[in-house]
Amino acid sequence: MAASHNVSQQDVSRKFPVNRTGVLTLTGYGIQVRVNRGHLLIEDGIGGERRQYRFPRIGHGLKRLIVIGSDGMVSLAALRWLADQKAAFVMLERDGSVLVTTGPVRPSDARLRRAQALAIQSGNALRIARDLIDKKLVGQERVARYKLLAPETADTISRYRAELPSADSPESIRLIESQAAGAYWAAWRTLPITFPRKDGPRVPGHWLFFGARVSPLTGSPLHGF
């Protein structure tokens, strides 16, 4: 008897947008994650820019599936498929807050937990914090200089960044970060926001500029920036 035709398995390394760490992020509306004939079927995107992926059980390279948003459907069979493949599933709200998370249970690394617990005493915490804030300020300086065309702001951020190597406490690092952030977001304040001409009469005046990065009601930083 002739062999039955199997579902074709595409070359996932070329066809699927899974990065080198095995992470796939889904965005848009009407997201679908389900199983058909043993394959994980995924659909995401917006309007006419929809994307569809098919993952076989072998060679998919998927280690973590991240869904941003809550508009769509994830089947129980899909969650079981991910669990069987030892792949984690994470669902995030659009502001970054965690809604759902699942994942394979693995024994924790005692050496890593010990290093994390001793990071303050060993000085590693300060070195990591300085490195992270340094990269953040580099990005802010580039945006200010080349996108906002605000060289004075960029120079100010650069001066604050130069103080990082001598910062010897978490408080001093946070102070440098906040001072640089104050200069950075001040450069955004007068950035004009454009709307279609037909909507002009309906747009409030305070929507025409980026404005301050604080709530006019609470004075606290706005979320989503």
ABEGO torsion letter per residue (X at the ends): XBBBBBBBBBBAAAABABBAAGBBBBBEBGBBBBBBGGBBBBBBEBEABBBBBBBBABGAGBABBBBBEABEBBBAAAAAAAAAAGBBBBBBBAAGBBABBBBBBBBBBAAAAAAAAAAAAAGAAAAAAAAAAAAAAAAAAAAAAAAAGBAAAAAAAAAAAAAAAABABAAAAAAAAAAAAAAAAAAAAABBBBBBAAAAAABBAAAABAEBABBAAAGBBBBGX
